[in-house]
């Protein structure tokens, strides 16, 4: 009987340590903003997909499908789905999506960060939509990628989202 109590206590300690070691949503969001800024400041990845009127880079495991029109696409990665919106009428330094984000967010903004260079404007944001559900947004000029995600791997998802939007190019 004593051995089972020791095993149970050990299991409780292991679970507590693992829980304490996992990053909070806020910490993941901050790390995601830093990752997105690093991507924004780096050379874009090489384009590896084209569909409809766009070409772009997709990380391994991602696929893309046409959406309801030439401006909207669905990107899939396992059970995660993303909406890609491409407004070719907006310039690379457009702040339209950011202004909309600031004025019309329906949840609590957990974290956001803007990025600027000579002729580029971008931002990333994490918005709490409901308990355990977060909207992630990566934007560069007229290109916006968003998803609803649980509170796991937000930092990695935001980085990959910025890698994608950074490479979207409209084909004439």
Secondary structure, DSSP 4 states (H G I P E B T S, - for coil): -HHHHHHHHHHHHHHHHHHHHSPPHHHHHHHHHHHHHHHHHSPPPPP-EEETTEEE---TTEEEEE-SSTTEEEEEETTEEEEEEE-TTS-TT--HHHHHHHHH--SEEEEEEEEE-SS-EEEEEEEEEETTEEEEEEEETTEEEEEEE-SSSHHHHHHHHHHHHTT-EE--
